[in-house]
Amino acid sequence: MADKDQQQAAAGEMEAADRGGLSQTELDELVASSDTGARGTTGNVGLFITIVALAWSLFQLWIASPVPFMVGFGVFNDTEARSIHLAFAIFLAFAAFPAARTPVQLGLGIAVPVILGILFFISAKEGTSVWWIPLISLAVVAAILLGSPKDRIPAWEWALAVVGALTALYLYIYYKDISSRVGAPILQDFIVAVAGITILLEATRRALGPALMIVASVFLVYTILGPWMPSIIAHKGNNLSEIVNHQWITTEGVFGIALGVSTSFVFLFVLFGSLLDKAGAGNYFIQVAFSLMGHMRGGPAKAAVVSSAMTGLISGSSIANVVTTGTFTIPLMKKVGFSSEKAGAVEVASSVNGQIMPPVMGAAAFLMVEYVGIPYFDVVRHAFVPAVISYIALVYIVHLEAMKAGMEGLPRAYTPKPIVQRLIGIAFTIAAICAISLAVYYGMGWIRPAFPATAGYIIFAFLTAVYVGLLWVASREEPLHLDDPNAPVTSLPLPGPTIRAGLHYILPVVVLVWALMVDRLSPGLSAFWATAYMVFILLTQRPLMAMLRGAGELGEAAREGVTDLIDGLVTGARNMIGIGIATATAGIIVGAVSQTGVGSALADVVEVLSGGNILAILVLTAVLSLILGMGLPTTANYIVVSALLAPVIVTLGQQNGLIVPLIAVHLFVFYFGIMADVTPPVGLASFAAAAVSGGDPIKTGVVAFFYSLRTAALPFLFIFNTELLLIDVTWAQGVFVFIIATIAMLLFAAATQGWFLARNRIYETVALLLVAFTLFRPGFWMDMVFPPFAEAAPANIAEAAGSTPAGEDLRLRVAGVNDLGDPIEFVALVPMGEGATGEERLAGAGLAFRQDGEKMIIDDVAYDSAAQKAGLDWDQEVLRVLQPVSAPSKYWMFIPALLLLALVVMLQRGRAPGARRAEA
């Protein structure tokens, strides 16, 4: 017995050593401290927090469901729902996250309430009672100074949690009273708003660290001290009454769009992912990825990328993704030859990229729906190609690393069939999936009109029959479990049985995607139905499996199913604490931007710094996103940078002749925002991976950053080539763009990694970069040879319009004034419709001109016309007229690019490792 204990202890020490000295419990605590709160997991406090978190999840399911409208009870409007949502988030932030972090953080936690208290005090209008402001600041400071143990919640923290929740609930409790006095806050409003903002910022520091709290505080300081700012960003300043009304009492600030998205959409998707993971889908994805890819060169690393991509579909946290999949994948990567830093970096790069993968994309997809004003389906369509390309490129980077080190894959569990048989099997599988998809699609289309009243029940019965059938298939296989990654690996799991053992996990994802993409339901309702089906699966999966296998007691299996459901609901709510707090605090920043007009001032600053060059503007935006990303979570980073710089890029791009779609700009900002968890020196995902791998966290972050360069390159490319976002392309063109862009990204990865078929020489790297750029943006070179536009004199605009092909755009560079009366120049695209003459075409676009000497002036712009939508207005002067001219297809540039690629292949073939072995 003693020997057995000693062996177990030795095994535990070896496992901890492989993980850098951290046990699984310590890894779980790392995730908890970053994502879900490090306090309140056991004892009476843990039970109470569990009950509150469970109540939050049930509330969110209630307001998302159609039940309140059916029973006529518990219907909340948007503002009331946001108020309750934030109350739960603030309460749980103080209950689950202790105040103690580092001396610097504690110092900031004390300084911010004091500084804001002083500024709120001096910004109050004469005659306003302000004696209570210092008391609020001192109360928050005292609560921090009194201490915050991890094993219990002291009375002063209970007080902060309750008061913070009540300040958030204020809009719900006094909704009717507040709606009757908008713009004229009373003393009660003042006290609640100041206390709410101060407590919210402290909750932000606890749950997310000091960075977001500092940024929000800076914007509040800027709001108050506007007249004393440098002239280029100065404004009139706002008093306490205006701040209270804008930031707390209305939905312009804290309770704005960002918190609304968190309330309506994000919570349900996070909850869906949590329930799916509790059901066992995360383990299933890892096992499937290893069974399919583990035998390849660097197989564990490629499997880590694929499993992290699949886990990223259901996990909103890159840190939790790193620890969940990395605990298994990182030791196996090290076993086949990856260094600790490279193994951790692969896991970080793949886990973080889970946030750019549709259909969820963290919270950003739903925020884009509100900010950009396009349907959710379009957001997913635009984001799909770059996300998939990025993951394919990461798999290729792993392959190159394996080639450099001469790695081999893990041994297969079976003898593979000949390639022809495998191709036939793959083709048959694809054909079967297509046939099933068509049958389901047209079957659903027939059921709904045929049985309008009972269609929902029929579909549920059909899904249940499929679910039971898939469970029966799974019951014939061995249960899935994660092997010890530190044990010797003799073979990989068999792909067929592994895939069959969890096919029922795909059903809720199918329900979600169907509701979003086919039925075009709202994201919130789609997530509700998918989550409801996940609840059904969690409650029935274990009992049905026990029946089908003829093993175990049904009562015990049913109890375990209920336990899984409760754990999933609680985990989902705790995962949402940080997101709820982040969206509320980011609302302060968005509110300050709209209240002070800093956006237009920032446009001037950026224009001065960039010299009006659009590429320089994009670089500045990327750098700002990376700087903010060093401390802000991805969601908050996206909200802040998109509010500040997205309009600036669109405006300055238009002034410089580049018409950038708004969705492209928002995706640009978001892609750099996801670097938050990678970028040294504070990339939390890199620290989590290093804790598992035992490597240096800074080196892990640096390597992960270089692996992520492919993600950083894509935004610059799709700004200039919007075809990558599937904008204005047919399906055939979309497939063509996807294939070419994938090849280009693989070549870019080969260039940046210094290895293609063999180790690159400098001129080969340059050639590969040149080929990749040409494939991505062939129009860059073709426009130099054959300019796509011919310039016409403004006086000849009618002739230019007449010779422009119908359906093409006439480009006009015009000069005028903006909304503030400042002079501006910009380029407008005016679509030319059918018409016998140029005058008729211009009139059809809503334009009328008058000639003033040598100047051509816009005399009138029809309301809601194409010209007005392009930004044109009366009294603007036309400076240049650019009409499209026929030019050879830009894709002819692929020929010299491919010839250059063939030359690189010829140069490297003789040096490739395989060629050397053949000669030997």
N, C-alpha and C positions, 0 to 999 in steps of 0.2 A: 504494500500500500504506500509505504514511504517512497519507494522507488518510483511508483506511478506519479505521486505528487511532485517529486523532483523533476521527472520528465516533463510534466505539464508546466511547471514553473520555468524550466529551461526553454520549452517551446514558446511560452509567452514572452520571455526575454528576447529570444531570437526574433519573434514577430515584431516586438516593440523596436528592436534595433533596426530592422528593415524599414520601419516607419519613422525613423529618425528619433526613436525613444518615446514616441507617443503611443499609448494604448488606444483601442477602439473607443473606450469611454472618453478618453481625453480628446479624441477627434470629434466625437459627438458634442462634447462641451465647446470645442472650437466653433462648430457650426452654430450651436445654440447662442454663444456669446455674440456672433456676428449677425445671425438671422432671426432667431426665435426668442432670445432672452435667456440669460444664464441662470435666472433665479426662479424658484417656484416650480420645480419639477417633482418634488416629493413633499410628504407631510400635508398638514391642513392648508398651508398656503398654496401648495401645488394643487390640491383639490379645488380650492376656491378659484384659482386662475384657470384651471381646466373647465370649471363650470361657466365662467365668464366667456372664455374662448368658444366653448360649445354654443353658448347663447348667441354670440356674434355670428357664427356660421349659420345657425338656424334662422336668425333674423335676415341674413342676406339671401338665404334660400326662399324665405317667405316673400320678400319684396320682389324677387325676380320671377316668382311663379304667378300663374294666372289665378291662383286660389283667392287672394284678397278681393279681386274684382268679381269673382263668382259668388262669394259669401257676403260682399259688401261691408267687410270689416278689415281693419289693418291696412288701409290704402294710404300710402305716404307719397307726397309730392317730392320732387327732386331735392329741394332745399331741406325738407324734414329728414329725408333719408341720409343726405350728406351729414347732417348734424348728428344723427345717431351713430353713423359709421365712424365719424371722428371721435365721438365720445368713447366708443369701445377702444379705438386705437390709442388714445391718450391714456386711458385707464390702464390698459395692458402694458403700455410702454413703461409706466412708473412701477407697475407691479412686477414685470418680468425682467427689466433691465436695471441693475444697480447703478448708482451714480458714479462710483469709483472707477476711473480708468487709469489715467496718468496724472501727475502733478500739473502738467501743462493743460490738460483737458479740464481739470478741476478749476484751475485759474481762470480759464476762459468761461467756464460755467458760472463763476462768480462775477467776472467782469461784465459780461453781456447784460444781465438784468440791471446792474448798477448804471451802466452807460445809457441803456434805453430808458431807465426810470428817470434819469436826469433830463434826457432829451424830451420825453413825453411831458415832463413837468414844465419845461420852458416853452414848449410848443402850444400849451393850452391857451385859449383865448382869454382875455381879461374878463373876470367875473365868473370863470368856471372853477368849481371846487376841485382842488388838486391835492389836498392833504393825504389822500389815500394812496397816491402813487408810490411814495417812498415805502409805505408799509408792504405793498405787494412785492417790490424789489427785495426788501429785507427778508420777507418770509421765504422767498425762493432761495436766497443766499443762505439763510439759516438752515434750511432743509438740506442743502448741499454740505454745509460745514458740519452738521451734526452726525454725518456718516451714513453709509448705505451698505449694510452687510449683505452678503450673497445668500445666506441661509435663512433670512427672515425679512419681513417688511416692517420697519419701525413705524410708529404712529405718524410722524411728520411726512413720511412718504405716502401713507394712506391718505393723509390730508391733501397732498398735492395731486394724487390720482383722482380723488373724488372731486376736488374743486376744478381740476382740469376738465374732467368729464362733464361737470355741470356747465362750465363756460361753453363747451361745444354744444350741449343740449339746449342752450339758451334760445337758439333760433327755432328749435322745435317747440319748446314750451311756450314761448311768447311770439309765435309766428304771426298771429293776427294783429297783435299790438304793434309789432315792428313794422309790418306792412303798411300800417296807417301813418307812420312817422318817418318814412325813408328820407334821409337827408337832414333830419333834425333829431339827432340822438339826445337822449336824456342822461342824467347822471348814472343811472343804472346801466345803460348801454356802455358808457365810458368805463366804468369799473370792470364790467365783464370782459370787454374787448381788450383792455390793457392786461388784465390778469390772464386772459386766454392766450394772447400773443406771447407773453413772457413764459408761461408754463409750456406752451407748444414748443418754443425754442429750446427749453431745457429737455423736454421729451426727445427732441431731435438729437441733441448732444448725446443722450443716453443710448438711443436706438441706432444712430447712424454715425456717431462721431462728431467732431466739432466743425468739419468743413462746411456742411450745409447750413448749420446754425450761423457761422460767421458770414457767409454770403448773404443770407437773408437779413442779418442784422445790418450789414453794410448798406443794403438797399433801403432799409428803414431809416438809417442815418442820412442817406442821400435824399430821401423824401422830405425829411425835416430841414436839413441844412442846404437845400437847393440854392438859395441866393448867395451862399458863400463858396460855392464850388467854382472850379476854373470856368472861364467864360464859355468855352465850347460845349460844356455839359451843364451849365447853370440853368436853373428854373426858378419860378417864383417861390417855391417852398409850400409845404402843406401843413396846416395846423392839426392839433390833436383831433378835433371834431371831424375833419375830412378823413384823417387816417382811420379813425374808429369806424366811420361809416363805410369807407371803401374796403378796408381790409377784413372786417369782421361782421358787420351788420348786413351787408349785401353779399351778392355772389360774384363780386369782382376780384376778391382777394383769396383768402384762405378757403372759402367755400365755393371756389370757382370751378372751371372746367376740369382741371386736373383731379381734384377730389371727387368730382362727379364721375369721372371715368373710373377711378378706383372703386367707387361705390357701386356703379352699375355693371361694370364689365370685369375689371381686373380680379376682384375678390373671387368671383365664380370660377375663373380660369385657374387661379392658384389653388382653389379648393378642389377643382376637378383633377388637377395634377397630383395633389396630395392623396386623394382617394385612390387614384389609379396606381400610385406608388405603393400605397398600403395593401392593395389587392395583390401586388407582386409583379407589376409590369416592369418596374425598374430592373429587377433581377432578370426578368425574361429578356429584356432588350440586351443586357450585357451578355447573357448566355448565347443568344442568337448571333450577335456580332462576333463572338469568339468562335462559334462553330463554323461560321462562314468564312472568316478572314484570318483565323489564328495560324493557318499553315503557310501564309505568305511570308515574304521577307519582312522582318519587323512586324510580324503578324499581330502580336499583342498591342502594339501602338496603333496599328490600323483599326483594330477592333475597338480600342479605346476611343478613337475619333468617331466611329460609327455609333457605338453605344452611347457616347456623350451627345451625339446629334439626336438620337432617338429619345434619350432621357431629357434633353433640352426641350423637347416638344411638351413635356408634362411638368417640367421644373422651372420655376421662375428665378431660381437662385443659382448663379454660377458657382458660388462657394459650396453650397450643398451638393451640387453636381460633381464638383471635384472630389469631395470626400466620399460621396456615394459610390461613384464608379472608380475613382482613383485608388481607394483602398484595395480593390481587386486588380486593377490594370497596371498601376505603377510598379508593384513588385515584379509582375510578369515582364514588363518592359525592361526592367533592370536585369532580369534573368537572361534575356536574349541578347544583352549587350549595350543597352542604352545607359548613359550615365544618369546619376540621380537628378541632375538639373534638367537634362533633356527629357527624361521620362516625366518629370513634373511639368515641364513646359508644354509637352504634347497634350497632357491632360488639361492644363489651363487653357490653352488655345482652343481646344475642342469644346470644353465646357462653356467658356465665355461666348463662343459662337452660337450656342444654343439660343441666345437671346435674339439673334437675327433670323432664326428659322421660322417661317410661317407654319401653322396659322396663328400662333400666340405672340411670338416676338416679345416676350416679357410683357410690359404694359404699353410699349410704344405704339403697337398697331392700333390700339383703341384710342390713344391720344391723337394719333395722326388723323383718324376718322373725324375727330372734333376740330382739330386745328386746321387741317387742309380742306375739310368740307367735301370729301369724296366718300363713296360707299366703302365698307370694310372689304368687300370682295376685291375692289380695285387696289386697295393697299396691299393685300396679299399677292395679287397678280404682279404688281410692280416689284415687290420685295423678293419674289420667288427665285428668279434666275441668279442674282448676285449671291444669295445665301447658299444655294446648291453649289455654285461654282467655287465659293469660298471653302466649302467642306471637301469638295473633290480635290482642290489644290492642297489642302492640309494632308489628305491621305497621300498625295503624291510627294509632299515634303517628307513625310515619314518614310516613304519608299526610298527617296534619295538618301536620307540619313542611314537607312539600312544598307543601301548599296555602298556608301562610303566606308562603312565599318565591316562590310562583308558578312552581314548577319544572315541567318537562316530562320525559317519559320519553325513553329512547334510541330511535332509529329502529328499526322492526320490520324483519325480514328477509323479510317476506312480506306480502301483502295479506290481511287477515282476512276470513273468510267472514261472511255475514250472521248475526245473533245467533240466529235460529231454527235454522239449520244447525249452529251451534256447540252449542246446547243439545241438539239431537238427537244429535250426536256424543258429547257428554258422557254423555247418558243411555245410549247404546249401549255406551260403554266401561264404565260402572258395571254395566250388565246383564251384560256379558261377564265382568267380574271376579267378580261374584256367582255366575254359572253355573260358572265354573272352580273357584271356592272350594267350592261345593257338591259338584261332581264329585270334587274331591280329597278333601274331608272324608268323603263316603260311600264313595269308592273305598278310602281307607285303612281305613275301618271294615270293609270287606268282605275286604280282603287279609289282615289280621292273623288273623282266625279261620280263613280258608280255607287259609292257608299259614303255620301258626304257627312252623315251623322255619326257613323261608326268607324270611319277610316282610321282614326287614332288607335282604337282598340285592335283593329285588324293588324295594323303595322306593329303594334306592341306584341301581339300574339306571334306574328311571323318572326320578329327579332328574338323572342323568347325561345321559339322552336330552334332557330339557328344557334342560339346560345347553348341550349341543352345539348344539341348535336355536337358542337365544338367541345363542350365539357366531356362528352362521352369519348371523343377522340383523344382528349388530353388524359382521360382516366386510363387509357390503354398504355400510356407512357410512364416512365419513372418521374416522380415529382422533381421539379427544378430546385436546385440549391447551389449556392456559391461554394466552390471548393476553396480550400486554403491556398491563397496565391503564393505562400512561402514554401509549400510542400513541393517535392519534385513533380514535374509535369511529364507524364508518360504519354498522354494522348489528349486530343481535344474531344469535346462532346460531338456526337453525330448530328449533322445539321437537320435531317428529316425529323427524328424524334424530338429534338430541341424545339424546332419551329412548331410542331404539332402540339407540344405540351402547353402552349399559352396562346393559341390563336384567339381564344375568347377575349383576350385583352384588347384586341383590335376593334371589337364591336363598339365600345363607347367612343373611340376616336372616329370611327365611321359615322356614328350618330352626330358627333360634333361637326365634322367636315361636311356631312350632308346638309345639316341645318344651315350652316354658314354659306356654303357654296351653291347648293342646288335650290333649297327652299328660300334662300336669301332672308332668313330670319335675322333679327337683330343679334349682335354678339351676346348680349346678356341673356336673351331667351334661348339661344342656341346652347350656351354654356349651362343654362339651367336644365334643359332636357338631357344633355350629356351627363351632367352631374347626377340628375335623378336616376338615370340608368345605371350609373356607377354605384349609387346607393343600393339599388336592386341587386347588382352583381355581388357587392360585398356581403349582403345579407344572405344570399343564396349559394354563393360559390362553395363554401366549405361543406354545408349540409349535402348539396347535390353531389359533390365529389366523393364524400364519404359513402353516399348511397351507391354511386356507380362503381366504386372500388370495393364495396362490401366490407369496409373497414372503419372502425371508430364509431362512437356513439353520436347520434344525430343531435341530441341535446347539447353535448359539449361542443360540437361543430357549430351549432347555431349560436351559442354563447360567444365563441371565438369570432364569428362573423360580426356580431354586434360590437364586440370590443374593437375589432378592426375599423368599423365604421366610426365609432366615437373617437378613436385615435386619429383617424383621417380628418374628421371635422375639426378636432382641436389643433392638430398640426397645421392644417390649412389656415386657421385663424391666426396662429402664432407666426406663421410665415408672412402674414399680411400686416403685422404691426409696423414694420419698417416702411413698407410701401404706403400704407395709409398716412403715416407721419410725413414721409417724404413728399407726397403729393400735396398735403396741406401746407407744408412749409414752402414748397416751391410756389404755391399760390400767393404767398407774400411777395415773392420776387416778381411774378407776373402782374400782380396788382400794382406794385411800385412802378413797373414799366409803363402800364397803361395810365397811371395817375400822374406821372411826372413827364411823360413824353420823352424819356431817355432814349427810346428806340431811334427816333430821328436824329438826336444828337450823336448817338453812337454811329449812325451811318456816316455822319460827317467825319468823326474820328477815324473810322475804318478807311474812308476814302482818302483822307490825308495820309494815313500810314501806308496805304497800298498804292498811292498814286493813281487810283482809279483802275489798276490792273486787276482783272477778274481772277487770275490765277493767284495773285498775291492776296486777294481777299479770301479766297478759299484756304490758302495756307494759314492765314491769321485765324480763321474760324477753326481750322483743325487744331492749331496750337492751343487756342483758348479751350476747346473741348477737352484736349488732353490734360491741360492744367487743372480745369475743374474736375476732370475725371479722376484725378489723384485722390480726391476726398469725397466726392459726391457719388451716390449710387446712380446706376445708369438712368433710371426713370427721372430722377431729379435733374441730372445733367442734361438730359434731352429737353426737359421742360424749360430750363433756364436758357440754354443756348439757342433753342428754336425761337423762344420769345424774343431774345435779344438780336440774333444775327440772321435768322431765316429771312425776314423781310428785307434786311440790308442786302443780302446776296441777290435776291430777286430784283430789287430796285437798281443796284449798281450794275448787275448783269445786263439789265435792260438798257441802262444808260451807255453801256459799252458794246451793245449790239448782240449780246448773247441772251436769248430768251430761255430762261431756265424754268421748267415746270416746278411748282411749289412742292410737289411730292418728292422730286429729286433732291431739293434742298433739305427737306426734313429727313430723308434717308441719309444724306451726307452727314448731317449733324449727329444722327443716331449712331451711325457706324463708328464715328470717333468717340461717341459717348460710351460704347460698350468696352472701350479700352480701359475703363475705370478700374476694372478688377485685374488688369494685366500690368498696367504701367508702373514701373518702379518709381519711387521707393515705397509706395503704399498700396500696391496691388494685393488686395486681400486674398484673391484666389491663388496668387503665386505663393503667399505665405501658407495657405492651407495645403497646397500641393507639396511644398517643401517639408511641411510637418509630416506628410505621409512618406515622402521619398527619402528624407534624411539629408537632402541637399541644401545648398545655400539659397535662401529665399530671394535675395537680390539677383543672383545669377540666374535663378529659375525665371524670375520676371523678365530679365533682359533677353534670355533665349526665347521665352514665350512672345515677347514683343517683336522679335525678328521673325518668328513663325507667323505672327499676325500681320506682317507687312502686306500680305496679299489682301487682307481685309481693309487695310489702310489705302491701298492703291485703287480698289474698286470705286469708292465714292468719287474720286477725281475723274475716273473714266466715265461713269454714268452721268456726271454733270454735263460732259461734252458730247456724249453719245447716248442719248436717252433711249435708244433701241434696247440697251441692256435692261431697262426697266419695262420692256414690252409696251412702250408708249408709241401709239400710231403704227403698229405692225400687225400683219395678219398672223394666223397660227403657223403657216408655213415659214414665214419670215422669222417668227419667234423661235421655231426649232433650229433654223439656220443660225440665228444669232447665238443661241445657247451653245451649239456645237463649236462655232468659231471662237466664242468668248472663253469657253472651257479650255480649248487648245492654247489660246493666248495666255490664260492664267497659269497653265501648267508650264509654259515656256518662261513666264515671268518668275515662277517659283524656282525653276531650274537655274535661271540666271542669278537670283538672289541667294540661292543655296550653294552656288559655285560648283554644281555637278549636273550634267545632263546624261550622256551615255558614259562619260568619264569625267575626271576632274577638269573643270573649265580653265582655259587660259583667258587672259584678260580680254583679248579681242573677241573670243567666243562669247564671253558674257555680254559684251557690248552688242554683238550681233544678235544674240537671243533677246535682249531687251528691245532692240530695234524691231525685230520680227514681231514680238508680243505687242508693242505699241501700234504697229501697222495693222495687225489683225484686230486690235481693239478699236482703232480709230483710223480706218483707211481714208476717210474724207480729209484728214489733215494734209496728207501729201497731194491728193488729187486736186484739192482747192488751190494749191500752189501752182499746179500745172494748168488747170482749167478753172479759172474763177467761176463760182456758181452764180454770180450776180453781175449784171451790167449796170453801170450808173447812168442815170438820165438827169437832165436838168430839171429842177422843180417846176419850171414853166411847162415842161413836156410831160407832166404827170398823166394826162389823159391818154397820150400815145403809149406810155409805158403800161398803163392799166389795160389798154386794148390789146397789147401784144403779150400779156401775161396769160399763160394757159389757165383755163377755168379750173378752179379747185386749188390753184397755187396761191402763195401769199406774196403781196407786194410789200416791200420793206420801206418804211418811211422814217427817216431820222428827223425829229422835230424838236423845236425849242419852245419853251413856254415857262410857266411858273407852277410850283407845286401848291399844295393846300395851305402852306404857310406863307406863300407869296415869294418864295425864293426861286431864282431862275434855275431851270434844269434842262438837260437834253436827254433824250432817250430814243430808242428804236421801237417802232410799233409794227406789228405784222397785220396787214389788212387782207383778209381772204377775198379773192376775186371770183365772183359767181358768173353765171351766164349773162351775156349781154352783147348786143351787136357792136356797140362802140365803147370806148374807154369811159366816156361820160356816164353811160348807163351803168357800167360796172361800179364806178365810184359812187353813184347815187344809190345803187343796190346795197353797197356797204354802209350807206348812211352818211356820206361825205359830200359837202359842197365847199367850193373854194372861191376865193377872190384874189385878183392879182393887184398888188400894191407896188407899183414900179417894177423892180426886178424881183420882188419878194412874192412868194406864193403863200397865202394865209388861209387857214381853215376858217371858213365863214360860218359853217353850221355842222353839227353832228347830231344825227337822229337819235332819239331816245331808244335805249336798249338795242342799238344796232351793233354790228360787228366792229365798227370803228370805235364806238364808245367802249365796248368791252376791251378793245386793244389799248385803251388809255388816252385816246385822242379827245380834244376838246376845242371849242371855238377860240379863235384868236391865236392859236399856235402857228408858228412859222415852220414850213417844210424846208429843211436844210439840204437833204439828199433823198434821192429816189433810187432804190435798188430793185431791179426786176430780175426774176430768175431766168437763166438762159440754159439751153440744152448743153449738157456736158456728158462725157463718158461715165459709165457707172463707176462709183468709187471702189467697187469690189475688184476692178482690174488691178489695183495695187497689191492684191493678194499674190499675184504671180511673181513679182520680184521678191516679195517677202518669203514665199515658199521656196524659191530658188536659193535664197540666202540660208534658209533653214536646212535645205539639202546639203549645202556646202559645209555647214557646221556638223551635220551628221557624218558626212564623209571624213571630215578631219578627226572626229572622235571615235569612229568605229574601230580603228586600229588600236586605240588606247583603252577600249572598254575592257573591263575585267573578264567578260566571257570570251572575248577574242584572244586575250593572252592565255587563258586556260586551254583554248582550242589549239593554239600554236604549240603549247607545251605538250 
